[in-house]
Amino acid sequence: MSDLIPVTLIPGDGIGPEIIASTLEILETIKAPFQWDKQLAGMAAVDASGDPLPQETIDSIHKTGLALKGPLTTPVGKGFRSINVTLRKEFGLYANVRPTRTLIPGGRFENVDIVLVRENLEGFYAAMEHYIPVGDDPKAIATCAGYTSRTECRRIVKYAFDYAVKNNRKKVTLVHKANILKELCGLFLEEGRKVAKEYEGKIACEERIVDACAMELVLKPETYDVIVTTNLFGDILSDLTSGLIGGLGMPPGANIGEKAAMFEAVHGSAPDIAGKNMANPLAVLRASAMMLEYVNRVDLAKRIESAIEKVVVHDKVRTKDLGGNASTSDMTAALKQAIA
Ligand code: NAD
């Protein structure tokens, strides 16, 4: 019987296939124990079958419980629901985990090391939106009803505290807007405080209103450790934390559920640089390192992180977004050499 772990592999759209190919070369070099089941989603799937999320892809993830995914293009406009949101719902991927750490010295901030845990299923992303016509204007008023549940609030905050314990973190900050959204965010804060009590003496807990948090993140980001927040605030703040370390090319993301987990880059399909051998492959490579940790191969995850540090910090092999002129293939070759 094979010891390989089956994983659904979705190359994705735009720069997706290039950065996934780069990651696969590096995983092969370290003999990562994965067996890939390649499937389509996004515009690649629309082109092949007319369906942005084919049943075969869903069936594969149900079978493997693990996916490594390139970014997917979501066409703007009517008729297309975000495939990412659909995947999170289908597999109950309730926790979105995005670590952001300063790697290259000399940037705006030296000591950023923040893990943002975002609730992935509720809030305004599960919203019921509609228009109310007034007179002859069918779109005179737009409404949106989001929701949060006690169970999900508790589960996401507990995930953040457990993550903090497991990863030797010191503090969790509950980020909310309960001063205005007294029930929607109030419930999150109420449950968050209860969970925090269970970890008293082990992990410190702070609370921040989201607007104050945004300001502090750009003034003194080094004071933040683990942040846990609701869906929309998490979406916005995780791009902000990516910006603190110089952009979207680096941070990975994990979507964790009870029965499945999906790993991806935080960034999108970058159509402006697709097919030009310019994309930075590090975010999706780091996502694969998170997947290695998830399957208890911390040893291999650490090898990837050390190789990235050697190539990017010491040897200064950097793609354009990091201020260098290396191509995707230059960086892949350098990483393979560093990790072999
Ligand atoms: P984007 O993240 O694709 O690009 C924003 C900017 O960052 C662009 O200038 C791009 O060139 C640059 N960039 C992103 N990743 C890079 C990388 N690895 N190396 C170098 N530069 C990089 O965001 P966007 O342009 O707003 O979105 C494009 C598409 O991606 C949209 O259809 C959007 O819906 C989708 N998207 C998908 C995901 C996902 O699948 N998880 C996430 C975000 C956006």
Residues whose N, C-alpha, C, O or C-beta is under 5 A from the ligand:
A	BS01	NAD	G70 P71 L72 T73 T74 L248 G249 A265 V266 H267 G268 S269 A270 P271 D272 I273 M278 A279 N280 D321
